Amino acid sequence: VSGRGDDLDLISGEINQTLGRLGALVEAMRQVSADIAHELRTPLNRLRIHIEEAARNAAISAPVEDDLAAAIAQSEAIDRTFSALLRIAQIEAGARREKFAPVDLAALLGDVGDVYVEVAEDAGQTLLCDVASAAWVTGDKELLTQAFANLIENAIRHCPSGTVITCRVRAEANRVTASVSDSGPGIPAGERDLVLRRLYRLEKSRTTEGTGLGLSLVKAVADLHGAELALADAMPGLRVEMRFARIVGVS
């Protein structure tokens, strides 16, 4: 690109943007392949063991229902992991930018919070929403909903009974800050960047359900929207913030 702003510059700019998107897609798919090869070997081995056990029991006319149920559950878990990895790769490649439109983040997070109030109560927790006024950003409503749902689900899943989970949105002069915080055990400072990686799970979380992809999807959505993502100490607990550019004049 010469910088003259002529037709050749415009064409060159379009080509460079296309190549950039293509490069991002190729790199995202390469990383997905590496993640699958590294992390899915163990669940695939478990699936094979369940099937082999069912085959042995069938050969001696023993019940196979439990083995088949375990195999189905394992295959469903593998399918969820594949789907989440591919969805993250698509988001990282920018495949959803064409769906961007004005979104009231306060209303969105309030609606997501309403869905999970009873889920938190069933876990002995309290979910509060502090989203008083409209806060408009440009984004993909479906992806933003999924990102905040993941944050709330993570807090519910990994925090004990008695935890208070708070969803908050604040609009300032030129930015909107949305956060989900909890009063649970939190995440050590040295691991807050690591938990944003695909399939990374804290040692204390390995006995709970989950793929280790929830926060990776949140990061992918934040990056797609040009939002700053920060994990901080809520003293006690964890606070996850996403800071967006604010749009004004929308009602």
Backbone torsions as a table, in degrees:
resi	resn	phi	psi	omega
1	VAL	NA	122.0	-173.6
2	SER	-79.7	-25.9	-176.7
3	GLY	94.3	-0.6	-179.7
4	ARG	-77.2	-19.4	179.8
5	GLY	78.0	17.8	179.6
6	ASP	-85.5	-174.1	-176.6
7	ASP	-60.5	-38.9	179.4
8	LEU	-63.8	-37.5	176.8
9	ASP	-64.1	-42.2	179.4
10	LEU	-62.5	-43.1	178.5
11	ILE	-65.0	-43.7	179.5
12	SER	-61.4	-40.6	178.7
13	GLY	-62.6	-42.4	178.1
14	GLU	-63.5	-42.5	179.1
15	ILE	-63.2	-42.4	-179.9
16	ASN	-63.9	-40.5	177.4
17	GLN	-63.4	-40.7	178.8
18	THR	-64.1	-44.0	178.6
19	LEU	-64.0	-37.3	177.7
20	GLY	-63.2	-44.3	178.4
21	ARG	-64.6	-41.4	179.4
22	LEU	-63.8	-43.4	178.5
23	GLY	-62.2	-41.2	178.3
24	ALA	-63.3	-40.0	179.8
25	LEU	-65.6	-44.6	179.6
26	VAL	-62.5	-43.6	-179.9
27	GLU	-66.0	-40.1	179.1
28	ALA	-63.2	-43.2	-179.8
29	MET	-68.6	-35.4	176.3
30	ARG	-62.1	-42.2	-179.6
31	GLN	-67.7	-38.1	176.8
32	VAL	-60.6	-43.9	179.7
33	SER	-60.0	-42.5	179.2
34	ALA	-65.6	-41.0	179.3
35	ASP	-63.1	-44.0	-179.6
36	ILE	-62.2	-47.1	-178.3
37	ALA	-60.9	-37.7	-175.1
38	HIS	-79.7	-41.9	-168.4
39	GLU	-98.7	-21.1	-174.6
40	LEU	-95.2	0.2	178.8
41	ARG	-62.5	-43.8	-177.7
42	THR	-65.1	-50.6	178.2
43	PRO	-63.1	-32.3	176.0
44	LEU	-67.1	-37.5	176.2
45	ASN	-64.7	-39.8	177.4
46	ARG	-62.6	-41.6	178.5
47	LEU	-59.8	-44.7	179.3
48	ARG	-61.9	-41.0	179.6
49	ILE	-61.7	-43.5	179.3
50	HIS	-62.5	-42.1	-179.2
51	ILE	-67.4	-42.0	178.6
52	GLU	-63.2	-38.5	178.7
53	GLU	-65.9	-40.0	177.2
54	ALA	-63.2	-40.1	179.3
55	ALA	-64.8	-40.9	179.0
56	ARG	-65.1	-43.0	179.8
57	ASN	-65.9	-38.3	178.6
58	ALA	-63.9	-34.5	-178.5
59	ALA	-66.5	-25.9	-179.5
60	ILE	-110.4	17.6	178.3
61	SER	60.3	30.0	176.1
62	ALA	-90.4	158.6	179.4
63	PRO	-59.4	140.3	-179.1
64	VAL	-121.0	0.8	-173.9
65	GLU	-59.3	-44.2	-177.4
66	ASP	-65.0	-41.0	179.9
67	ASP	-65.9	-41.4	179.6
68	LEU	-67.9	-38.3	177.5
69	ALA	-63.4	-40.8	178.3
70	ALA	-65.7	-38.6	179.1
71	ALA	-65.6	-41.8	178.6
72	ILE	-63.2	-44.9	179.6
73	ALA	-61.0	-40.6	179.6
74	GLN	-66.6	-41.0	179.9
75	SER	-66.7	-35.8	177.4
76	GLU	-66.3	-38.3	177.7
77	ALA	-64.5	-40.8	178.0
78	ILE	-63.6	-42.5	179.5
79	ASP	-61.9	-41.2	178.8
80	ARG	-62.7	-39.1	179.4
81	THR	-65.1	-46.3	177.6
82	PHE	-58.0	-47.0	-177.3
83	SER	-61.8	-42.5	-179.6
84	ALA	-66.6	-42.0	179.3
85	LEU	-61.8	-44.4	-178.8
86	LEU	-68.2	-36.6	178.1
87	ARG	-64.4	-42.0	177.9
88	ILE	-61.9	-43.1	-180.0
89	ALA	-61.8	-41.1	178.7
90	GLN	-64.2	-41.4	179.3
91	ILE	-64.3	-45.2	-178.2
92	GLU	-63.4	-28.0	179.4
93	ALA	-81.2	-0.5	177.4
94	GLY	77.0	22.0	-173.9
95	ALA	-69.4	-13.1	-174.6
96	ARG	-108.4	6.4	-175.9
97	ARG	-64.8	-26.6	-178.4
98	GLU	-67.5	-13.2	179.8
99	LYS	-94.1	7.6	-179.5
100	PHE	-66.7	139.3	178.1
101	ALA	-157.8	165.9	176.1
102	PRO	-60.6	133.2	-178.8
103	VAL	-132.6	130.6	174.1
104	ASP	-83.6	102.1	-174.8
105	LEU	-66.3	-30.5	178.8
106	ALA	-65.5	-47.2	179.1
107	ALA	-64.8	-40.1	-178.9
108	LEU	-62.8	-49.3	-178.0
109	LEU	-68.1	-33.1	175.5
110	GLY	-62.8	-42.0	178.7
111	ASP	-65.3	-42.9	178.6
112	VAL	-62.6	-43.6	179.1
113	GLY	-59.8	-41.1	179.5
114	ASP	-58.9	-36.4	-179.2
115	VAL	-64.8	-33.5	-172.3
116	TYR	-100.1	1.0	-179.1
117	VAL	-58.5	-48.5	-178.1
118	GLU	-71.0	-32.6	176.9
119	VAL	-61.6	-43.6	178.2
120	ALA	-65.0	-41.6	179.1
121	GLU	-60.8	-40.2	178.3
122	ASP	-61.9	-28.4	178.7
123	ALA	-89.9	5.7	-179.7
124	GLY	76.8	22.0	-177.5
125	GLN	-114.4	169.4	178.2
126	THR	-121.1	126.7	178.3
127	LEU	-110.8	121.1	-179.3
128	LEU	-115.7	145.7	177.2
129	CYS	-123.6	124.5	178.5
130	ASP	-118.7	83.8	-174.9
131	VAL	-133.3	66.9	-167.4
132	ALA	-67.6	-44.6	-171.5
133	SER	-125.5	161.2	-178.6
134	ALA	-62.1	145.8	180.0
135	ALA	-145.5	98.8	-171.3
136	TRP	-91.7	134.1	175.2
137	VAL	-134.8	169.6	175.1
138	THR	-101.5	126.1	-179.0
139	GLY	-177.1	-175.7	177.8
140	ASP	-96.0	110.1	-173.9
141	LYS	-59.2	-41.6	-178.2
142	GLU	-63.7	-44.9	-179.0
143	LEU	-67.8	-40.4	178.3
144	LEU	-63.7	-39.6	176.5
145	THR	-60.8	-44.8	179.3
146	GLN	-62.6	-40.5	-178.4
147	ALA	-63.0	-47.5	-178.6
148	PHE	-72.0	-32.4	174.0
149	ALA	-62.2	-40.5	178.0
150	ASN	-62.1	-41.4	-179.9
151	LEU	-63.5	-43.4	179.8
152	ILE	-67.9	-42.5	178.9
153	GLU	-61.5	-40.6	178.0
154	ASN	-60.2	-44.6	-179.3
155	ALA	-63.3	-43.0	179.9
156	ILE	-64.9	-43.2	-174.9
157	ARG	-69.5	-37.5	-170.1
158	HIS	-103.6	0.6	179.8
159	CYS	-109.2	149.7	-178.0
160	PRO	-78.2	171.4	173.6
161	SER	-58.4	143.5	-178.1
162	GLY	95.1	-8.8	-179.8
163	THR	-70.1	142.1	173.2
164	VAL	-105.3	124.5	179.1
165	ILE	-110.4	129.4	-175.5
166	THR	-124.2	126.7	173.2
167	CYS	-102.8	131.8	-175.1
168	ARG	-141.7	141.6	174.9
169	VAL	-131.4	132.6	178.3
170	ARG	-132.7	130.1	176.3
171	ALA	-102.8	127.9	177.2
172	GLU	-114.0	-168.7	-174.0
173	ALA	-56.0	-48.8	-175.8
174	ASN	-131.0	12.7	177.4
175	ARG	-150.3	161.4	177.4
176	VAL	-122.6	130.0	178.3
177	THR	-113.3	121.3	176.6
178	ALA	-115.9	137.2	-177.1
179	SER	-141.7	152.8	170.1
180	VAL	-126.6	118.6	-179.3
181	SER	-125.2	159.4	178.4
182	ASP	-142.5	164.8	179.4
183	SER	-104.0	25.1	-177.9
184	GLY	-82.4	-156.7	-174.9
185	PRO	-73.5	-16.9	178.3
186	GLY	75.2	-173.4	178.8
187	ILE	-127.3	130.6	178.4
188	PRO	-55.0	143.7	-176.6
189	ALA	-54.7	-37.8	-177.9
190	GLY	-70.1	-12.2	-177.8
191	GLU	-111.8	1.8	-175.5
192	ARG	-68.4	-32.3	174.3
193	ASP	-76.0	-34.9	-176.7
194	LEU	-66.0	-36.7	-176.4
195	VAL	-68.4	-11.7	177.1
196	LEU	-83.3	-9.3	178.2
197	ARG	-78.0	152.0	176.7
198	ARG	-59.6	134.0	170.1
199	LEU	68.5	3.6	177.1
200	TYR	-78.1	133.5	178.7
201	ARG	-133.7	137.7	174.3
202	LEU	-62.0	149.2	-178.5
203	GLU	-57.0	-39.7	-178.2
204	LYS	-72.5	-11.0	-178.3
205	SER	-98.2	-4.1	-173.0
206	ARG	-71.7	-15.0	178.1
207	THR	-92.3	-1.8	178.4
208	THR	-102.6	160.1	178.9
209	GLU	-67.6	153.0	178.3
210	GLY	139.4	161.3	-177.0
211	THR	-104.7	-11.3	-173.3
212	GLY	78.3	21.6	-177.1
213	LEU	-115.6	-6.6	-176.3
214	GLY	-58.3	-49.9	-178.8
215	LEU	-74.8	-26.3	175.3
216	SER	-64.4	-39.9	178.0
217	LEU	-67.2	-40.3	177.6
218	VAL	-58.7	-44.3	179.4
219	LYS	-63.4	-42.3	179.4
220	ALA	-61.6	-42.1	179.1
221	VAL	-65.9	-42.2	178.6
222	ALA	-61.2	-46.1	-179.5
223	ASP	-62.5	-41.5	179.5
224	LEU	-59.7	-35.5	-177.9
225	HIS	-91.1	2.9	-178.0
226	GLY	66.1	25.8	-177.6
227	ALA	-93.6	146.8	173.6
228	GLU	-81.2	131.1	177.5
229	LEU	-113.1	128.7	-178.2
230	ALA	-137.7	136.8	173.5
231	LEU	-109.4	127.9	-175.4
232	ALA	-139.1	166.6	178.2
233	ASP	-78.4	125.1	177.9
234	ALA	-90.1	-6.9	174.2
235	MET	49.8	71.8	1.2
236	PRO	-91.8	171.3	174.8
237	GLY	97.7	-164.8	-176.0
238	LEU	-122.7	140.6	172.2
239	ARG	-121.9	126.1	176.4
240	VAL	-111.1	120.3	-177.8
241	GLU	-114.9	142.6	170.8
242	MET	-125.1	125.3	-176.6
243	ARG	-113.8	120.0	-175.6
244	PHE	-111.7	156.6	169.7
245	ALA	-72.2	133.1	-178.5
246	ARG	-88.3	141.9	170.8
247	ILE	-108.7	140.6	-176.1
248	VAL	-115.1	164.9	177.5
249	GLY	81.5	15.3	179.0
250	VAL	-110.4	136.8	179.2
251	SER	-136.0	NA	NA
